[in-house]
C-alpha cells in the first residue's frame, strides 16, 4: 500500500543523498 511505497521513496531519497555526499567528497 501507500505506507510501503512511502518508505521505499524515503529509502531511495536517503540513498540519493548518500550518493550525492559521496560525490561531493570525491570531488
mmCIF file of the N, C-alpha and C atoms, coordinates in Angstrom:
data_MODEL
# 
_entry.id   MODEL 
# 
loop_
_atom_site.group_PDB 
_atom_site.id 
_atom_site.type_symbol 
_atom_site.label_atom_id 
_atom_site.label_alt_id 
_atom_site.label_comp_id 
_atom_site.label_asym_id 
_atom_site.label_entity_id 
_atom_site.label_seq_id 
_atom_site.pdbx_PDB_ins_code 
_atom_site.Cartn_x 
_atom_site.Cartn_y 
_atom_site.Cartn_z 
_atom_site.occupancy 
_atom_site.B_iso_or_equiv 
_atom_site.pdbx_formal_charge 
_atom_site.auth_seq_id 
_atom_site.auth_comp_id 
_atom_site.auth_asym_id 
_atom_site.auth_atom_id 
_atom_site.pdbx_PDB_model_num 
ATOM 1  N N  . UNK A 1 1  ? 0.789  -1.203 0.000  1.00 0.00 ? 1  UNK A N  1 
ATOM 2  C CA . UNK A 1 1  ? 0.000  0.000  0.000  1.00 0.00 ? 1  UNK A CA 1 
ATOM 3  C C  . UNK A 1 1  ? 0.833  1.270  0.000  1.00 0.00 ? 1  UNK A C  1 
ATOM 4  N N  . UNK A 1 2  ? 0.175  2.323  0.382  1.00 0.00 ? 2  UNK A N  1 
ATOM 5  C CA . UNK A 1 2  ? 0.809  3.650  0.343  1.00 0.00 ? 2  UNK A CA 1 
ATOM 6  C C  . UNK A 1 2  ? 1.961  3.745  1.343  1.00 0.00 ? 2  UNK A C  1 
ATOM 7  N N  . UNK A 1 3  ? 1.783  3.133  2.507  1.00 0.00 ? 3  UNK A N  1 
ATOM 8  C CA . UNK A 1 3  ? 2.808  3.221  3.557  1.00 0.00 ? 3  UNK A CA 1 
ATOM 9  C C  . UNK A 1 3  ? 4.123  2.626  3.063  1.00 0.00 ? 3  UNK A C  1 
ATOM 10 N N  . UNK A 1 4  ? 4.053  1.438  2.482  1.00 0.00 ? 4  UNK A N  1 
ATOM 11 C CA . UNK A 1 4  ? 5.272  0.784  1.997  1.00 0.00 ? 4  UNK A CA 1 
ATOM 12 C C  . UNK A 1 4  ? 5.911  1.623  0.909  1.00 0.00 ? 4  UNK A C  1 
ATOM 13 N N  . UNK A 1 5  ? 5.088  2.163  0.020  1.00 0.00 ? 5  UNK A N  1 
ATOM 14 C CA . UNK A 1 5  ? 5.628  2.985  -1.066 1.00 0.00 ? 5  UNK A CA 1 
ATOM 15 C C  . UNK A 1 5  ? 6.328  4.202  -0.474 1.00 0.00 ? 5  UNK A C  1 
ATOM 16 N N  . UNK A 1 6  ? 5.748  4.794  0.550  1.00 0.00 ? 6  UNK A N  1 
ATOM 17 C CA . UNK A 1 6  ? 6.348  5.978  1.177  1.00 0.00 ? 6  UNK A CA 1 
ATOM 18 C C  . UNK A 1 6  ? 7.710  5.614  1.761  1.00 0.00 ? 6  UNK A C  1 
ATOM 19 N N  . UNK A 1 7  ? 7.796  4.460  2.413  1.00 0.00 ? 7  UNK A N  1 
ATOM 20 C CA . UNK A 1 7  ? 9.076  4.027  2.988  1.00 0.00 ? 7  UNK A CA 1 
ATOM 21 C C  . UNK A 1 7  ? 10.091 3.814  1.881  1.00 0.00 ? 7  UNK A C  1 
ATOM 22 N N  . UNK A 1 8  ? 9.664  3.224  0.767  1.00 0.00 ? 8  UNK A N  1 
ATOM 23 C CA . UNK A 1 8  ? 10.571 2.969  -0.354 1.00 0.00 ? 8  UNK A CA 1 
ATOM 24 C C  . UNK A 1 8  ? 11.095 4.290  -0.906 1.00 0.00 ? 8  UNK A C  1 
ATOM 25 N N  . UNK A 1 9  ? 10.210 5.276  -1.039 1.00 0.00 ? 9  UNK A N  1 
ATOM 26 C CA . UNK A 1 9  ? 10.624 6.585  -1.553 1.00 0.00 ? 9  UNK A CA 1 
ATOM 27 C C  . UNK A 1 9  ? 11.633 7.207  -0.599 1.00 0.00 ? 9  UNK A C  1 
ATOM 28 N N  . UNK A 1 10 ? 11.357 7.120  0.698  1.00 0.00 ? 10 UNK A N  1 
ATOM 29 C CA . UNK A 1 10 ? 12.279 7.690  1.688  1.00 0.00 ? 10 UNK A CA 1 
ATOM 30 C C  . UNK A 1 10 ? 13.630 7.004  1.586  1.00 0.00 ? 10 UNK A C  1 
ATOM 31 N N  . UNK A 1 11 ? 13.606 5.686  1.427  1.00 0.00 ? 11 UNK A N  1 
ATOM 32 C CA . UNK A 1 11 ? 14.857 4.938  1.314  1.00 0.00 ? 11 UNK A CA 1 
ATOM 33 C C  . UNK A 1 11 ? 15.620 5.396  0.074  1.00 0.00 ? 11 UNK A C  1 
ATOM 34 N N  . UNK A 1 12 ? 14.916 5.546  -1.039 1.00 0.00 ? 12 UNK A N  1 
ATOM 35 C CA . UNK A 1 12 ? 15.567 5.982  -2.279 1.00 0.00 ? 12 UNK A CA 1 
ATOM 36 C C  . UNK A 1 12 ? 16.175 7.368  -2.095 1.00 0.00 ? 12 UNK A C  1 
ATOM 37 N N  . UNK A 1 13 ? 15.441 8.253  -1.444 1.00 0.00 ? 13 UNK A N  1 
ATOM 38 C CA . UNK A 1 13 ? 15.947 9.615  -1.230 1.00 0.00 ? 13 UNK A CA 1 
ATOM 39 C C  . UNK A 1 13 ? 17.203 9.561  -0.365 1.00 0.00 ? 13 UNK A C  1 
ATOM 40 N N  . UNK A 1 14 ? 17.178 8.734  0.679  1.00 0.00 ? 14 UNK A N  1 
ATOM 41 C CA . UNK A 1 14 ? 18.354 8.628  1.554  1.00 0.00 ? 14 UNK A CA 1 
ATOM 42 C C  . UNK A 1 14 ? 19.548 8.118  0.764  1.00 0.00 ? 14 UNK A C  1 
ATOM 43 N N  . UNK A 1 15 ? 19.322 7.122  -0.105 1.00 0.00 ? 15 UNK A N  1 
ATOM 44 C CA . UNK A 1 15 ? 20.415 6.588  -0.919 1.00 0.00 ? 15 UNK A CA 1 
ATOM 45 C C  . UNK A 1 15 ? 20.929 7.667  -1.853 1.00 0.00 ? 15 UNK A C  1 
ATOM 46 N N  . UNK A 1 16 ? 20.004 8.432  -2.424 1.00 0.00 ? 16 UNK A N  1 
ATOM 47 C CA . UNK A 1 16 ? 20.402 9.502  -3.346 1.00 0.00 ? 16 UNK A CA 1 
ATOM 48 C C  . UNK A 1 16 ? 21.256 10.537 -2.621 1.00 0.00 ? 16 UNK A C  1 
ATOM 49 N N  . UNK A 1 17 ? 20.831 10.905 -1.416 1.00 0.00 ? 17 UNK A N  1 
ATOM 50 C CA . UNK A 1 17 ? 21.589 11.894 -0.634 1.00 0.00 ? 17 UNK A CA 1 
ATOM 51 C C  . UNK A 1 17 ? 22.972 11.332 -0.315 1.00 0.00 ? 17 UNK A C  1 
ATOM 52 N N  . UNK A 1 18 ? 23.023 10.054 0.050  1.00 0.00 ? 18 UNK A N  1 
ATOM 53 C CA . UNK A 1 18 ? 24.310 9.440  0.381  1.00 0.00 ? 18 UNK A CA 1 
ATOM 54 C C  . UNK A 1 18 ? 25.216 9.462  -0.844 1.00 0.00 ? 18 UNK A C  1 
ATOM 55 N N  . UNK A 1 19 ? 24.669 9.127  -2.009 1.00 0.00 ? 19 UNK A N  1 
ATOM 56 C CA . UNK A 1 19 ? 25.466 9.140  -3.242 1.00 0.00 ? 19 UNK A CA 1 
ATOM 57 C C  . UNK A 1 19 ? 25.943 10.552 -3.537 1.00 0.00 ? 19 UNK A C  1 
ATOM 58 N N  . UNK A 1 20 ? 25.071 11.521 -3.343 1.00 0.00 ? 20 UNK A N  1 
ATOM 59 C CA . UNK A 1 20 ? 25.444 12.908 -3.633 1.00 0.00 ? 20 UNK A CA 1 
ATOM 60 C C  . UNK A 1 20 ? 26.573 13.350 -2.705 1.00 0.00 ? 20 UNK A C  1 
ATOM 61 N N  . UNK A 1 21 ? 26.473 12.994 -1.427 1.00 0.00 ? 21 UNK A N  1 
ATOM 62 C CA . UNK A 1 21 ? 27.513 13.381 -0.473 1.00 0.00 ? 21 UNK A CA 1 
ATOM 63 C C  . UNK A 1 21 ? 28.831 12.706 -0.845 1.00 0.00 ? 21 UNK A C  1 
ATOM 64 N N  . UNK A 1 22 ? 28.778 11.446 -1.251 1.00 0.00 ? 22 UNK A N  1 
ATOM 65 C CA . UNK A 1 22 ? 29.993 10.737 -1.646 1.00 0.00 ? 22 UNK A CA 1 
ATOM 66 C C  . UNK A 1 22 ? 30.612 11.429 -2.850 1.00 0.00 ? 22 UNK A C  1 
ATOM 67 N N  . UNK A 1 23 ? 29.792 11.840 -3.783 1.00 0.00 ? 23 UNK A N  1 
ATOM 68 C CA . UNK A 1 23 ? 30.267 12.531 -4.978 1.00 0.00 ? 23 UNK A CA 1 
ATOM 69 C C  . UNK A 1 23 ? 30.993 13.810 -4.560 1.00 0.00 ? 23 UNK A C  1 
ATOM 70 N N  . UNK A 1 24 ? 30.392 14.570 -3.681 1.00 0.00 ? 24 UNK A N  1 
ATOM 71 C CA . UNK A 1 24 ? 30.986 15.834 -3.239 1.00 0.00 ? 24 UNK A CA 1 
ATOM 72 C C  . UNK A 1 24 ? 32.340 15.563 -2.587 1.00 0.00 ? 24 UNK A C  1 
ATOM 73 N N  . UNK A 1 25 ? 32.416 14.500 -1.798 1.00 0.00 ? 25 UNK A N  1 
ATOM 74 C CA . UNK A 1 25 ? 33.673 14.202 -1.110 1.00 0.00 ? 25 UNK A CA 1 
ATOM 75 C C  . UNK A 1 25 ? 34.750 13.822 -2.120 1.00 0.00 ? 25 UNK A C  1 
ATOM 76 N N  . UNK A 1 26 ? 34.357 13.025 -3.129 1.00 0.00 ? 26 UNK A N  1 
ATOM 77 C CA . UNK A 1 26 ? 35.338 12.608 -4.132 1.00 0.00 ? 26 UNK A CA 1 
ATOM 78 C C  . UNK A 1 26 ? 35.842 13.816 -4.904 1.00 0.00 ? 26 UNK A C  1 
ATOM 79 N N  . UNK A 1 27 ? 34.965 14.753 -5.196 1.00 0.00 ? 27 UNK A N  1 
ATOM 80 C CA . UNK A 1 27 ? 35.370 15.946 -5.939 1.00 0.00 ? 27 UNK A CA 1 
ATOM 81 C C  . UNK A 1 27 ? 36.140 16.866 -4.999 1.00 0.00 ? 27 UNK A C  1 
# 
